[in-house]
């Protein structure tokens, strides 16, 4: 049996069943695996912000996801988090 064909335009080593974005294989993180990142922005009035991982991928969050009981966090704060879909599927 031969190895699965890589998707058209995918970089060398990509397998069938993965998607590519601008030449990079976009494989979602393992389910419920903790990620490490830094808060890059936080709008206290709206209660929303973004965390960026070391790989440059950004994830949005709402202040209700902050587990220490506060509703605010400073940009530059290192965080450990799990990525999951929100109520709207984003």
C-alpha positions, -999 to +999 in steps of 0.1 A: +000+000+000+014+034-009+015+065+013-014+089+011-010+116-015-002+151-002-028+178-010-023+199-041+001+228-033+009+214+001+045+215+014+066+183+013+057+160+042+020+171+043-005+143+043-040+139+029-066+151+054-047+182+065-054+217+053-029+242+042-028+280+045-002+299+026+021+270+024+019+260+061+002+228+072-026+240+096-031+212+121-052+221+152-036+216+186-043+183+203-076+182+220-075+199+254-037+202+253-026+231+274-009+259+255+014+287+267+013+322+255+012+359+264-017+384+265-010+408+236-041+430+241-070+434+265-099+458+262-111+462+298-143+481+288-154+453+265-138+424+285-121+409+254-085+402+245-060+381+226-034+357+236-005+348+213+015+316+214+052+313+208+044+301+172+025+334+165-010+320+165-035+342+182-066+332+202-094+355+214-108+353+249-134+369+271-128+381+307-150+353+320-123+329+310-098+344+335-097+318+363-082+338+391-116+355+398-106+389+384-121+404+352-089+421+340-054+410+329-024+431+318-009+428+283+024+409+285+012+385+312+022+349+306-007+325+306-014+287+302-047+280+285-067+254+265-082+263+231-118+254+225-146+267+204-168+294+219-206+295+219-207+309+184-184+282+170-154+305+167 
